[in-house]
Amino acid sequence: MKIFLFIFLFLPKTLLAEWVFFTKVDGVYNAFYNSESIKKDGNFLYYHQMFDLFEPMEFNGDYFLSMKSYLKINCINYEIQPKTVKMFDEPLGAGNIIDATTVVDAEWEKQSPSSVDVQMNKYLCKNF
């Protein structure tokens, strides 16, 4: 029992993160958000998002099966400002990092109103 408690207390927080299934885009990917990463600051929301692809996708000659992003959301118009994006060669953000991008002053990106991003952002802005 003591060993279990010791391991539980010292596991990295990312291993204990709560990934919540949001939706499935038929034949393409499952979308998740990390409920423990959600932070609200006025009209802005910050959170980690993950897309788990059903088929590998090519990027610069390599293939990835999942992508994690840390996003800033404008809860008025649901535009996104990506802060970090990481692509992994295994499902659910596991395996090797194929590409990692950190953007300090990213441009705001307008998404299609019917996109999974906008649906997820509306849900998170209203419920957190």
GROMACS elastic network, one bead per residue, 0.5 to 0.9 nm:
[ bonds ]
;  ai    aj funct       b0    kb
    1     4     6  0.52109   500
    1     5     6  0.63166   500
    1     6     6  0.86600   500
    2     5     6  0.51348   500
    2     6     6  0.61060   500
    2     7     6  0.86440   500
    3     6     6  0.50586   500
    3     7     6  0.61697   500
    3     8     6  0.85430   500
    4     7     6  0.51941   500
    4     8     6  0.60644   500
    4     9     6  0.86057   500
    5     8     6  0.50882   500
    5     9     6  0.61158   500
    5    10     6  0.86604   500
    6     9     6  0.53143   500
    6    10     6  0.63312   500
    6    11     6  0.86969   500
    7    10     6  0.53509   500
    7    11     6  0.60302   500
    8    11     6  0.55723   500
    8    16     6  0.89903   500
    9    12     6  0.86323   500
   10    13     6  0.84962   500
   11    14     6  0.82630   500
   11    15     6  0.67283   500
   11    16     6  0.74487   500
   12    15     6  0.56066   500
   12    16     6  0.70777   500
   13    16     6  0.51778   500
   13    17     6  0.62248   500
   14    17     6  0.50019   500
   14    18     6  0.86907   500
   15    18     6  0.86776   500
   17    34     6  0.66690   500
   17    35     6  0.77815   500
   17    36     6  0.62803   500
   17    37     6  0.79837   500
   18    33     6  0.81874   500
   18    34     6  0.53910   500
   18    35     6  0.57089   500
   18    36     6  0.60310   500
   18    37     6  0.85299   500
   19    32     6  0.60668   500
   19    33     6  0.55704   500
   19    35     6  0.64472   500
   19    36     6  0.82275   500
   19    48     6  0.89620   500
   19    49     6  0.85640   500
   19    50     6  0.82879   500
   20    31     6  0.85795   500
   20    32     6  0.52818   500
   20    33     6  0.53727   500
   20    34     6  0.60366   500
   20    35     6  0.66453   500
   21    24     6  0.83739   500
   21    30     6  0.73868   500
   21    31     6  0.62023   500
   21    33     6  0.68207   500
   21    34     6  0.89767   500
   22    30     6  0.75955   500
   22    31     6  0.54762   500
   22    32     6  0.51151   500
   22    33     6  0.69242   500
   22   120     6  0.72410   500
   23    29     6  0.86771   500
   23    30     6  0.59153   500
   23    31     6  0.53623   500
   23    32     6  0.72727   500
   23   116     6  0.78775   500
   23   120     6  0.86859   500
   24    27     6  0.83868   500
   24    28     6  0.79537   500
   24    29     6  0.60417   500
   24    31     6  0.61941   500
   25    28     6  0.55341   500
   25    29     6  0.53440   500
   25    30     6  0.61151   500
   25    31     6  0.77591   500
   25   116     6  0.81855   500
   26    29     6  0.69387   500
   26    30     6  0.83571   500
   27    53     6  0.86221   500
   27    54     6  0.66019   500
   27    55     6  0.83296   500
   28    52     6  0.85031   500
   28    53     6  0.58610   500
   28    54     6  0.55718   500
   28    55     6  0.71033   500
   29    51     6  0.61471   500
   29    52     6  0.52116   500
   29    54     6  0.54394   500
   29    55     6  0.81958   500
   29    66     6  0.87067   500
   30    50     6  0.82361   500
   30    51     6  0.57258   500
   30    52     6  0.51640   500
   30    53     6  0.66195   500
   30    54     6  0.79304   500
   31    49     6  0.74782   500
   31    50     6  0.59029   500
   31    52     6  0.65088   500
   31    53     6  0.88748   500
   31   116     6  0.78818   500
   31   120     6  0.88160   500
   32    48     6  0.85997   500
   32    49     6  0.57930   500
   32    50     6  0.50578   500
   32    51     6  0.63554   500
   32    52     6  0.80827   500
   32   120     6  0.89265   500
   33    36     6  0.89635   500
   33    37     6  0.84738   500
   33    38     6  0.87403   500
   33    47     6  0.72906   500
   33    48     6  0.58428   500
   33    50     6  0.61339   500
   33    51     6  0.88664   500
   33   120     6  0.83137   500
   34    37     6  0.55429   500
   34    38     6  0.70649   500
   34    47     6  0.67388   500
   34    48     6  0.53961   500
   34    49     6  0.63297   500
   34    50     6  0.80301   500
   35    38     6  0.57321   500
   35    47     6  0.77850   500
   35    48     6  0.81950   500
   36    39     6  0.85233   500
   36    47     6  0.83384   500
   36    48     6  0.88397   500
   37    46     6  0.74151   500
   37    47     6  0.51389   500
   37    48     6  0.61031   500
   38    45     6  0.69113   500
   38    46     6  0.55826   500
   38    48     6  0.73997   500
   38   124     6  0.83985   500
   38   128     6  0.75411   500
   39    44     6  0.84163   500
   39    45     6  0.56819   500
   39    46     6  0.51293   500
   39    47     6  0.65765   500
   39   128     6  0.81518   500
   40    43     6  0.74203   500
   40    44     6  0.58517   500
   40    46     6  0.63940   500
   40    47     6  0.89508   500
   40   125     6  0.82914   500
   40   128     6  0.73850   500
   41    44     6  0.51299   500
   41    45     6  0.61540   500
   41    46     6  0.81039   500
   42    45     6  0.79219   500
   42    75     6  0.88661   500
   43    73     6  0.82950   500
   43    74     6  0.61155   500
   43    75     6  0.52952   500
   43    76     6  0.66495   500
   43   125     6  0.84622   500
   44    72     6  0.66311   500
   44    73     6  0.54091   500
   44    75     6  0.56406   500
   44    76     6  0.83187   500
   44   125     6  0.82001   500
   45    71     6  0.80428   500
   45    72     6  0.57075   500
   45    73     6  0.50170   500
   45    74     6  0.67405   500
   45    75     6  0.68418   500
   45   121     6  0.85613   500
   45   124     6  0.80555   500
   45   125     6  0.67395   500
   45   128     6  0.85926   500
   46    70     6  0.71789   500
   46    71     6  0.55549   500
   46    73     6  0.62334   500
   47    69     6  0.82494   500
   47    70     6  0.56650   500
   47    71     6  0.55968   500
   47    72     6  0.69442   500
   47    73     6  0.83480   500
   48    68     6  0.68576   500
   48    69     6  0.55510   500
   48    71     6  0.63411   500
   49    67     6  0.82188   500
   49    68     6  0.56393   500
   49    69     6  0.52082   500
   49    70     6  0.63432   500
   49    71     6  0.74524   500
   50    66     6  0.71037   500
   50    67     6  0.55486   500
   50    69     6  0.63693   500
   50    70     6  0.89520   500
   50    92     6  0.74942   500
   50    93     6  0.75383   500
   51    65     6  0.85025   500
   51    66     6  0.55723   500
   51    67     6  0.52710   500
   51    68     6  0.65941   500
   51    69     6  0.87214   500
   51    91     6  0.89657   500
   51    92     6  0.77252   500
   51    93     6  0.85813   500
   52    65     6  0.62463   500
   52    67     6  0.66652   500
   52    68     6  0.87979   500
   52    90     6  0.89313   500
   52    91     6  0.58484   500
   52    92     6  0.56985   500
   52    93     6  0.77356   500
   53    56     6  0.66505   500
   53    57     6  0.78787   500
   53    64     6  0.81941   500
   53    65     6  0.50801   500
   53    66     6  0.55864   500
   53    67     6  0.82197   500
   53    91     6  0.71612   500
   53    92     6  0.87019   500
   54    65     6  0.72074   500
   54    66     6  0.88987   500
   54    91     6  0.85450   500
   55    64     6  0.86776   500
   55    65     6  0.66699   500
   56    63     6  0.56860   500
   56    64     6  0.53941   500
   56    66     6  0.83854   500
   56    89     6  0.81468   500
   57    62     6  0.82233   500
   57    63     6  0.52672   500
   57    64     6  0.54617   500
   57    65     6  0.66176   500
   57    66     6  0.89673   500
   58    61     6  0.61673   500
   58    62     6  0.55404   500
   58    64     6  0.64957   500
   59    62     6  0.53124   500
   59    63     6  0.59501   500
   59    64     6  0.73047   500
   59    87     6  0.89805   500
   59    98     6  0.82194   500
   59    99     6  0.83619   500
   60    63     6  0.82076   500
   62    89     6  0.84865   500
   62    98     6  0.68692   500
   63    87     6  0.88709   500
   63    88     6  0.83172   500
   63    89     6  0.63550   500
   63    98     6  0.74714   500
   64    67     6  0.76753   500
   64    87     6  0.59851   500
   64    88     6  0.52311   500
   64    90     6  0.68607   500
   64    91     6  0.84352   500
   64    97     6  0.85262   500
   64    98     6  0.66658   500
   64    99     6  0.89496   500
   65    87     6  0.75372   500
   65    88     6  0.60474   500
   65    89     6  0.52480   500
   65    90     6  0.53013   500
   65    91     6  0.52809   500
   65    92     6  0.79155   500
   65    93     6  0.80963   500
   66    86     6  0.84319   500
   66    87     6  0.58631   500
   66    88     6  0.52573   500
   66    89     6  0.68170   500
   66    90     6  0.64372   500
   66    91     6  0.52735   500
   66    92     6  0.58377   500
   66    93     6  0.55040   500
   66    94     6  0.79560   500
   67    85     6  0.70421   500
   67    86     6  0.55638   500
   67    88     6  0.60888   500
   67    91     6  0.86746   500
   67    92     6  0.79195   500
   67    93     6  0.63502   500
   68    84     6  0.80564   500
   68    85     6  0.57934   500
   68    86     6  0.52433   500
   68    87     6  0.65643   500
   68    88     6  0.82261   500
   68    92     6  0.86185   500
   68    93     6  0.65755   500
   69    82     6  0.69654   500
   69    83     6  0.73472   500
   69    84     6  0.54060   500
   69    86     6  0.63410   500
   69    87     6  0.88180   500
   70    81     6  0.88991   500
   70    82     6  0.62052   500
   70    83     6  0.54403   500
   70    84     6  0.51088   500
   70    85     6  0.66244   500
   71    80     6  0.65073   500
   71    81     6  0.58066   500
   71    83     6  0.55087   500
   71    84     6  0.72081   500
   71    85     6  0.87556   500
   72    79     6  0.85118   500
   72    80     6  0.57612   500
   72    81     6  0.50213   500
   72    82     6  0.62349   500
   72    83     6  0.69986   500
   73    76     6  0.87720   500
   73    77     6  0.86581   500
   73    78     6  0.59638   500
   73    79     6  0.59387   500
   73    81     6  0.63878   500
   73    82     6  0.85937   500
   73   108     6  0.89378   500
   73   121     6  0.70064   500
   73   125     6  0.83303   500
   74    77     6  0.59248   500
   74    79     6  0.54181   500
   74    80     6  0.64639   500
   74    81     6  0.82587   500
   74   108     6  0.88253   500
   74   121     6  0.86748   500
   74   125     6  0.86820   500
   75    78     6  0.51314   500
   75    79     6  0.77298   500
   75   121     6  0.74456   500
   75   122     6  0.71957   500
   75   124     6  0.88506   500
   75   125     6  0.56902   500
   75   126     6  0.83835   500
   76    79     6  0.82172   500
   76   125     6  0.88909   500
   77   110     6  0.83849   500
   78   110     6  0.75205   500
   78   111     6  0.77583   500
   78   113     6  0.88323   500
   78   117     6  0.85181   500
   78   118     6  0.60973   500
   78   121     6  0.62520   500
   78   122     6  0.68324   500
   78   125     6  0.86608   500
   79   108     6  0.60654   500
   79   109     6  0.53922   500
   79   111     6  0.64274   500
   79   118     6  0.78881   500
   79   121     6  0.87219   500
   80   107     6  0.84851   500
   80   108     6  0.55821   500
   80   109     6  0.51883   500
   80   110     6  0.67473   500
   80   111     6  0.77116   500
   80   117     6  0.85063   500
   80   118     6  0.88576   500
   80   121     6  0.87107   500
   81   103     6  0.89786   500
   81   105     6  0.84361   500
   81   106     6  0.58375   500
   81   107     6  0.62076   500
   81   109     6  0.62068   500
   82    85     6  0.71927   500
   82   102     6  0.82584   500
   82   103     6  0.69983   500
   82   104     6  0.89902   500
   82   106     6  0.64390   500
   82   107     6  0.82375   500
   82   108     6  0.80983   500
   82   109     6  0.84113   500
   83   101     6  0.81701   500
   83   102     6  0.57668   500
   83   103     6  0.51368   500
   83   104     6  0.66080   500
   83   105     6  0.81275   500
   83   106     6  0.70567   500
   84   100     6  0.72976   500
   84   101     6  0.55120   500
   84   103     6  0.62203   500
   84   104     6  0.88412   500
   85    99     6  0.79664   500
   85   100     6  0.56973   500
   85   101     6  0.51944   500
   85   102     6  0.66309   500
   85   103     6  0.86818   500
   86    93     6  0.83709   500
   86    97     6  0.66560   500
   86    98     6  0.74659   500
   86    99     6  0.56926   500
   86   101     6  0.64507   500
   86   102     6  0.87700   500
   87    93     6  0.75065   500
   87    96     6  0.84063   500
   87    97     6  0.56646   500
   87    98     6  0.53003   500
   87    99     6  0.52722   500
   87   100     6  0.65071   500
   88    91     6  0.73440   500
   88    92     6  0.82182   500
   88    93     6  0.55927   500
   88    94     6  0.62279   500
   88    95     6  0.60592   500
   88    96     6  0.55381   500
   88    98     6  0.53990   500
   88    99     6  0.74734   500
   89    93     6  0.79629   500
   89    94     6  0.71638   500
   89    95     6  0.56634   500
   89    96     6  0.56148   500
   89    97     6  0.65944   500
   89    98     6  0.63682   500
   90    93     6  0.64231   500
   90    94     6  0.50505   500
   90    96     6  0.72579   500
   90    97     6  0.89414   500
   91    94     6  0.59092   500
   91    95     6  0.78825   500
   92    95     6  0.89132   500
   93    96     6  0.86866   500
   93    97     6  0.84928   500
   94    97     6  0.82088   500
   97   100     6  0.69148   500
  103   106     6  0.55680   500
  106   109     6  0.86815   500
  110   113     6  0.87978   500
  111   114     6  0.82728   500
  111   115     6  0.66631   500
  111   117     6  0.70882   500
  111   118     6  0.65169   500
  112   115     6  0.52064   500
  112   116     6  0.87247   500
  112   117     6  0.83336   500
  112   118     6  0.71340   500
  113   116     6  0.85953   500
  113   117     6  0.85884   500
  113   118     6  0.59074   500
  113   119     6  0.76687   500
  114   117     6  0.83854   500
  114   118     6  0.67721   500
  114   119     6  0.69913   500
  115   118     6  0.54042   500
  115   119     6  0.63629   500
  115   120     6  0.86494   500
  116   119     6  0.50084   500
  116   120     6  0.59499   500
  116   121     6  0.83475   500
  117   120     6  0.52334   500
  117   121     6  0.59665   500
  117   122     6  0.85238   500
  118   122     6  0.59771   500
  118   123     6  0.84772   500
  119   122     6  0.53076   500
  119   123     6  0.62806   500
  119   124     6  0.87230   500
  120   123     6  0.51337   500
  120   124     6  0.61330   500
  120   125     6  0.85281   500
  121   124     6  0.51241   500
  121   125     6  0.59302   500
  121   126     6  0.84531   500
  122   125     6  0.52257   500
  122   126     6  0.61339   500
  122   127     6  0.85302   500
  123   126     6  0.53568   500
  123   127     6  0.60623   500
  123   128     6  0.83832   500
  124   127     6  0.51709   500
  124   128     6  0.56279   500
  125   128     6  0.58135   500
